[in-house]
Amino acid sequence: TGNVFKRAGDLRLTDLQTTTGAGVRYNTPFGALRVDVGFKLRPPTINGQRQRGWEYHLNIGEAF
């Protein structure tokens, strides 16, 4: 659960987004290959269009 706001004063608990998902890691000589898939539990509507209900992230290297 989370979101991004321009200023700390803009934070509203009702604007937090909740997701669920899973990921896979595979160690390579260059670093971990990471593939994550997340599903938005309540996809928001922006400019009259409902956002896609899922997202993916592909990366090479550690998250932190």
Jmol script that loads the backbone (N, CA, C; Angstrom):
load data "model"
ATOM      1  N   THR A   1       0.847  -1.176   0.000  1.00  0.00           N
ATOM      2  CA  THR A   1       0.000   0.000   0.000  1.00  0.00           C
ATOM      3  C   THR A   1       0.883   1.226   0.000  1.00  0.00           C
ATOM      4  N   GLY A   2       0.562   2.202  -0.854  1.00  0.00           N
ATOM      5  CA  GLY A   2       1.344   3.425  -0.902  1.00  0.00           C
ATOM      6  C   GLY A   2       0.887   4.324  -2.035  1.00  0.00           C
ATOM      7  N   ASN A   3       1.580   5.435  -2.202  1.00  0.00           N
ATOM      8  CA  ASN A   3       1.330   6.379  -3.275  1.00  0.00           C
ATOM      9  C   ASN A   3       2.442   7.416  -3.249  1.00  0.00           C
ATOM     10  N   VAL A   4       2.463   8.316  -4.206  1.00  0.00           N
ATOM     11  CA  VAL A   4       3.455   9.385  -4.276  1.00  0.00           C
ATOM     12  C   VAL A   4       2.704  10.710  -4.304  1.00  0.00           C
ATOM     13  N   PHE A   5       3.141  11.658  -3.470  1.00  0.00           N
ATOM     14  CA  PHE A   5       2.516  12.968  -3.396  1.00  0.00           C
ATOM     15  C   PHE A   5       3.579  14.045  -3.575  1.00  0.00           C
ATOM     16  N   LYS A   6       3.209  15.181  -4.153  1.00  0.00           N
ATOM     17  CA  LYS A   6       4.164  16.273  -4.358  1.00  0.00           C
ATOM     18  C   LYS A   6       4.659  16.831  -3.026  1.00  0.00           C
ATOM     19  N   ARG A   7       3.750  17.000  -2.078  1.00  0.00           N
ATOM     20  CA  ARG A   7       4.101  17.551  -0.762  1.00  0.00           C
ATOM     21  C   ARG A   7       3.526  16.655   0.335  1.00  0.00           C
ATOM     22  N   ALA A   8       4.192  16.635   1.461  1.00  0.00           N
ATOM     23  CA  ALA A   8       3.713  15.810   2.585  1.00  0.00           C
ATOM     24  C   ALA A   8       2.311  16.223   3.003  1.00  0.00           C
ATOM     25  N   GLY A   9       1.978  17.505   2.866  1.00  0.00           N
ATOM     26  CA  GLY A   9       0.650  17.989   3.227  1.00  0.00           C
ATOM     27  C   GLY A   9      -0.450  17.484   2.305  1.00  0.00           C
ATOM     28  N   ASP A  10      -0.090  16.962   1.122  1.00  0.00           N
ATOM     29  CA  ASP A  10      -1.073  16.415   0.176  1.00  0.00           C
ATOM     30  C   ASP A  10      -1.504  15.002   0.539  1.00  0.00           C
ATOM     31  N   LEU A  11      -0.831  14.369   1.484  1.00  0.00           N
ATOM     32  CA  LEU A  11      -1.106  12.984   1.853  1.00  0.00           C
ATOM     33  C   LEU A  11      -2.509  12.836   2.406  1.00  0.00           C
ATOM     34  N   ARG A  12      -3.267  11.939   1.806  1.00  0.00           N
ATOM     35  CA  ARG A  12      -4.596  11.570   2.276  1.00  0.00           C
ATOM     36  C   ARG A  12      -4.645  10.048   2.317  1.00  0.00           C
ATOM     37  N   LEU A  13      -5.024   9.498   3.455  1.00  0.00           N
ATOM     38  CA  LEU A  13      -5.067   8.036   3.581  1.00  0.00           C
ATOM     39  C   LEU A  13      -6.026   7.412   2.584  1.00  0.00           C
ATOM     40  N   THR A  14      -7.065   8.135   2.177  1.00  0.00           N
ATOM     41  CA  THR A  14      -8.020   7.594   1.210  1.00  0.00           C
ATOM     42  C   THR A  14      -7.436   7.533  -0.197  1.00  0.00           C
ATOM     43  N   ASP A  15      -6.303   8.202  -0.453  1.00  0.00           N
ATOM     44  CA  ASP A  15      -5.659   8.191  -1.765  1.00  0.00           C
ATOM     45  C   ASP A  15      -4.591   7.115  -1.898  1.00  0.00           C
ATOM     46  N   LEU A  16      -4.380   6.300  -0.862  1.00  0.00           N
ATOM     47  CA  LEU A  16      -3.392   5.231  -0.938  1.00  0.00           C
ATOM     48  C   LEU A  16      -3.896   4.121  -1.850  1.00  0.00           C
ATOM     49  N   GLN A  17      -2.998   3.541  -2.637  1.00  0.00           N
ATOM     50  CA  GLN A  17      -3.330   2.459  -3.564  1.00  0.00           C
ATOM     51  C   GLN A  17      -2.798   1.141  -3.010  1.00  0.00           C
ATOM     52  N   THR A  18      -3.581   0.079  -3.165  1.00  0.00           N
ATOM     53  CA  THR A  18      -3.198  -1.236  -2.661  1.00  0.00           C
ATOM     54  C   THR A  18      -3.028  -2.198  -3.835  1.00  0.00           C
ATOM     55  N   THR A  19      -1.944  -2.979  -3.790  1.00  0.00           N
ATOM     56  CA  THR A  19      -1.669  -3.962  -4.833  1.00  0.00           C
ATOM     57  C   THR A  19      -1.228  -5.278  -4.208  1.00  0.00           C
ATOM     58  N   THR A  20      -1.212  -6.290  -5.019  1.00  0.00           N
ATOM     59  CA  THR A  20      -0.657  -7.571  -4.636  1.00  0.00           C
ATOM     60  C   THR A  20       0.106  -8.113  -5.838  1.00  0.00           C
ATOM     61  N   GLY A  21       1.035  -8.994  -5.603  1.00  0.00           N
ATOM     62  CA  GLY A  21       1.793  -9.506  -6.730  1.00  0.00           C
ATOM     63  C   GLY A  21       2.823 -10.534  -6.326  1.00  0.00           C
ATOM     64  N   ALA A  22       3.662 -10.884  -7.300  1.00  0.00           N
ATOM     65  CA  ALA A  22       4.700 -11.887  -7.072  1.00  0.00           C
ATOM     66  C   ALA A  22       5.892 -11.563  -7.958  1.00  0.00           C
ATOM     67  N   GLY A  23       7.027 -12.138  -7.595  1.00  0.00           N
ATOM     68  CA  GLY A  23       8.232 -11.908  -8.375  1.00  0.00           C
ATOM     69  C   GLY A  23       9.134 -13.119  -8.380  1.00  0.00           C
ATOM     70  N   VAL A  24      10.030 -13.137  -9.362  1.00  0.00           N
ATOM     71  CA  VAL A  24      10.995 -14.218  -9.510  1.00  0.00           C
ATOM     72  C   VAL A  24      12.377 -13.600  -9.620  1.00  0.00           C
ATOM     73  N   ARG A  25      13.369 -14.215  -8.988  1.00  0.00           N
ATOM     74  CA  ARG A  25      14.759 -13.756  -9.038  1.00  0.00           C
ATOM     75  C   ARG A  25      15.633 -14.891  -9.554  1.00  0.00           C
ATOM     76  N   TYR A  26      16.605 -14.524 -10.409  1.00  0.00           N
ATOM     77  CA  TYR A  26      17.560 -15.494 -10.921  1.00  0.00           C
ATOM     78  C   TYR A  26      18.935 -14.837 -10.899  1.00  0.00           C
ATOM     79  N   ASN A  27      19.881 -15.440 -10.218  1.00  0.00           N
ATOM     80  CA  ASN A  27      21.225 -14.868 -10.120  1.00  0.00           C
ATOM     81  C   ASN A  27      22.012 -15.108 -11.406  1.00  0.00           C
ATOM     82  N   THR A  28      22.563 -14.027 -11.962  1.00  0.00           N
ATOM     83  CA  THR A  28      23.406 -14.078 -13.149  1.00  0.00           C
ATOM     84  C   THR A  28      24.768 -13.488 -12.787  1.00  0.00           C
ATOM     85  N   PRO A  29      25.777 -13.626 -13.640  1.00  0.00           N
ATOM     86  CA  PRO A  29      27.082 -13.012 -13.355  1.00  0.00           C
ATOM     87  C   PRO A  29      27.014 -11.478 -13.268  1.00  0.00           C
ATOM     88  N   PHE A  30      25.996 -10.867 -13.854  1.00  0.00           N
ATOM     89  CA  PHE A  30      25.845  -9.407 -13.840  1.00  0.00           C
ATOM     90  C   PHE A  30      25.005  -8.908 -12.681  1.00  0.00           C
ATOM     91  N   GLY A  31      24.376  -9.787 -11.946  1.00  0.00           N
ATOM     92  CA  GLY A  31      23.479  -9.423 -10.852  1.00  0.00           C
ATOM     93  C   GLY A  31      22.179 -10.195 -10.995  1.00  0.00           C
ATOM     94  N   ALA A  32      21.313  -9.989 -10.044  1.00  0.00           N
ATOM     95  CA  ALA A  32      20.038 -10.719 -10.042  1.00  0.00           C
ATOM     96  C   ALA A  32      19.142 -10.217 -11.170  1.00  0.00           C
ATOM     97  N   LEU A  33      18.568 -11.134 -11.931  1.00  0.00           N
ATOM     98  CA  LEU A  33      17.550 -10.816 -12.918  1.00  0.00           C
ATOM     99  C   LEU A  33      16.221 -10.910 -12.192  1.00  0.00           C
ATOM    100  N   ARG A  34      15.467  -9.803 -12.208  1.00  0.00           N
ATOM    101  CA  ARG A  34      14.224  -9.744 -11.436  1.00  0.00           C
ATOM    102  C   ARG A  34      13.038  -9.482 -12.351  1.00  0.00           C
ATOM    103  N   VAL A  35      11.979 -10.231 -12.168  1.00  0.00           N
ATOM    104  CA  VAL A  35      10.720 -10.022 -12.876  1.00  0.00           C
ATOM    105  C   VAL A  35       9.618 -10.012 -11.826  1.00  0.00           C
ATOM    106  N   ASP A  36       8.873  -8.917 -11.772  1.00  0.00           N
ATOM    107  CA  ASP A  36       7.780  -8.772 -10.816  1.00  0.00           C
ATOM    108  C   ASP A  36       6.495  -8.429 -11.565  1.00  0.00           C
ATOM    109  N   VAL A  37       5.375  -8.945 -11.085  1.00  0.00           N
ATOM    110  CA  VAL A  37       4.063  -8.623 -11.629  1.00  0.00           C
ATOM    111  C   VAL A  37       3.185  -8.206 -10.455  1.00  0.00           C
ATOM    112  N   GLY A  38       2.511  -7.068 -10.613  1.00  0.00           N
ATOM    113  CA  GLY A  38       1.628  -6.568  -9.568  1.00  0.00           C
ATOM    114  C   GLY A  38       0.229  -6.333 -10.111  1.00  0.00           C
ATOM    115  N   PHE A  39      -0.759  -6.545  -9.269  1.00  0.00           N
ATOM    116  CA  PHE A  39      -2.159  -6.361  -9.641  1.00  0.00           C
ATOM    117  C   PHE A  39      -2.783  -5.307  -8.742  1.00  0.00           C
ATOM    118  N   LYS A  40      -3.349  -4.270  -9.359  1.00  0.00           N
ATOM    119  CA  LYS A  40      -3.996  -3.186  -8.619  1.00  0.00           C
ATOM    120  C   LYS A  40      -5.357  -3.675  -8.145  1.00  0.00           C
ATOM    121  N   LEU A  41      -5.603  -3.555  -6.837  1.00  0.00           N
ATOM    122  CA  LEU A  41      -6.869  -4.036  -6.295  1.00  0.00           C
ATOM    123  C   LEU A  41      -8.012  -3.083  -6.626  1.00  0.00           C
ATOM    124  N   ARG A  42      -7.707  -1.783  -6.759  1.00  0.00           N
ATOM    125  CA  ARG A  42      -8.696  -0.780  -7.173  1.00  0.00           C
ATOM    126  C   ARG A  42      -8.036   0.132  -8.208  1.00  0.00           C
ATOM    127  N   PRO A  43      -7.988  -0.263  -9.480  1.00  0.00           N
ATOM    128  CA  PRO A  43      -7.330   0.572 -10.489  1.00  0.00           C
ATOM    129  C   PRO A  43      -7.961   1.963 -10.543  1.00  0.00           C
ATOM    130  N   PRO A  44      -7.149   3.024 -10.436  1.00  0.00           N
ATOM    131  CA  PRO A  44      -7.699   4.381 -10.450  1.00  0.00           C
ATOM    132  C   PRO A  44      -8.125   4.821 -11.853  1.00  0.00           C
ATOM    133  N   THR A  45      -8.965   5.842 -11.889  1.00  0.00           N
ATOM    134  CA  THR A  45      -9.385   6.469 -13.131  1.00  0.00           C
ATOM    135  C   THR A  45      -8.686   7.820 -13.235  1.00  0.00           C
ATOM    136  N   ILE A  46      -7.967   8.053 -14.342  1.00  0.00           N
ATOM    137  CA  ILE A  46      -7.251   9.304 -14.561  1.00  0.00           C
ATOM    138  C   ILE A  46      -7.718   9.893 -15.882  1.00  0.00           C
ATOM    139  N   ASN A  47      -8.164  11.153 -15.841  1.00  0.00           N
ATOM    140  CA  ASN A  47      -8.688  11.835 -17.029  1.00  0.00           C
ATOM    141  C   ASN A  47      -9.784  11.029 -17.715  1.00  0.00           C
ATOM    142  N   GLY A  48     -10.648  10.411 -16.915  1.00  0.00           N
ATOM    143  CA  GLY A  48     -11.772   9.670 -17.451  1.00  0.00           C
ATOM    144  C   GLY A  48     -11.455   8.279 -17.955  1.00  0.00           C
ATOM    145  N   GLN A  49     -10.197   7.864 -17.873  1.00  0.00           N
ATOM    146  CA  GLN A  49      -9.827   6.527 -18.338  1.00  0.00           C
ATOM    147  C   GLN A  49      -9.325   5.689 -17.168  1.00  0.00           C
ATOM    148  N   ARG A  50      -9.879   4.492 -17.072  1.00  0.00           N
ATOM    149  CA  ARG A  50      -9.457   3.580 -16.007  1.00  0.00           C
ATOM    150  C   ARG A  50      -8.089   3.008 -16.355  1.00  0.00           C
ATOM    151  N   GLN A  51      -7.175   3.032 -15.374  1.00  0.00           N
ATOM    152  CA  GLN A  51      -5.837   2.493 -15.591  1.00  0.00           C
ATOM    153  C   GLN A  51      -5.880   0.975 -15.706  1.00  0.00           C
ATOM    154  N   ARG A  52      -4.847   0.444 -16.353  1.00  0.00           N
ATOM    155  CA  ARG A  52      -4.690  -1.009 -16.485  1.00  0.00           C
ATOM    156  C   ARG A  52      -4.627  -1.627 -15.088  1.00  0.00           C
ATOM    157  N   GLY A  53      -5.184  -2.793 -14.923  1.00  0.00           N
ATOM    158  CA  GLY A  53      -5.263  -3.445 -13.620  1.00  0.00           C
ATOM    159  C   GLY A  53      -4.013  -4.191 -13.199  1.00  0.00           C
ATOM    160  N   TRP A  54      -2.948  -4.153 -14.019  1.00  0.00           N
ATOM    161  CA  TRP A  54      -1.718  -4.867 -13.673  1.00  0.00           C
ATOM    162  C   TRP A  54      -0.526  -4.104 -14.226  1.00  0.00           C
ATOM    163  N   GLU A  55       0.641  -4.357 -13.669  1.00  0.00           N
ATOM    164  CA  GLU A  55       1.907  -3.781 -14.123  1.00  0.00           C
ATOM    165  C   GLU A  55       2.999  -4.825 -13.943  1.00  0.00           C
ATOM    166  N   TYR A  56       4.064  -4.703 -14.724  1.00  0.00           N
ATOM    167  CA  TYR A  56       5.209  -5.582 -14.554  1.00  0.00           C
ATOM    168  C   TYR A  56       6.474  -4.749 -14.443  1.00  0.00           C
ATOM    169  N   HIS A  57       7.495  -5.333 -13.875  1.00  0.00           N
ATOM    170  CA  HIS A  57       8.778  -4.666 -13.698  1.00  0.00           C
ATOM    171  C   HIS A  57       9.869  -5.686 -13.982  1.00  0.00           C
ATOM    172  N   LEU A  58      10.784  -5.338 -14.882  1.00  0.00           N
ATOM    173  CA  LEU A  58      11.906  -6.186 -15.235  1.00  0.00           C
ATOM    174  C   LEU A  58      13.176  -5.416 -14.926  1.00  0.00           C
ATOM    175  N   ASN A  59      14.133  -6.035 -14.221  1.00  0.00           N
ATOM    176  CA  ASN A  59      15.333  -5.336 -13.814  1.00  0.00           C
ATOM    177  C   ASN A  59      16.495  -6.321 -13.677  1.00  0.00           C
ATOM    178  N   ILE A  60      17.703  -5.808 -13.851  1.00  0.00           N
ATOM    179  CA  ILE A  60      18.910  -6.568 -13.557  1.00  0.00           C
ATOM    180  C   ILE A  60      19.647  -5.841 -12.451  1.00  0.00           C
ATOM    181  N   GLY A  61      19.922  -6.527 -11.367  1.00  0.00           N
ATOM    182  CA  GLY A  61      20.591  -5.928 -10.215  1.00  0.00           C
ATOM    183  C   GLY A  61      19.716  -6.033  -8.979  1.00  0.00           C
ATOM    184  N   GLU A  62      20.308  -5.728  -7.857  1.00  0.00           N
ATOM    185  CA  GLU A  62      19.577  -5.797  -6.583  1.00  0.00           C
ATOM    186  C   GLU A  62      18.652  -4.605  -6.419  1.00  0.00           C
ATOM    187  N   ALA A  63      17.563  -4.801  -5.668  1.00  0.00           N
ATOM    188  CA  ALA A  63      16.591  -3.738  -5.459  1.00  0.00           C
ATOM    189  C   ALA A  63      17.160  -2.625  -4.572  1.00  0.00           C
ATOM    190  N   PHE A  64      17.991  -2.976  -3.600  1.00  0.00           N
ATOM    191  CA  PHE A  64      18.537  -1.970  -2.689  1.00  0.00           C
ATOM    192  C   PHE A  64      20.012  -2.188  -2.496  1.00  0.00           C
TER     193      PHE A  64
END
end "model"
wireframe off; spacefill off
backbone 0.3
color backbone group
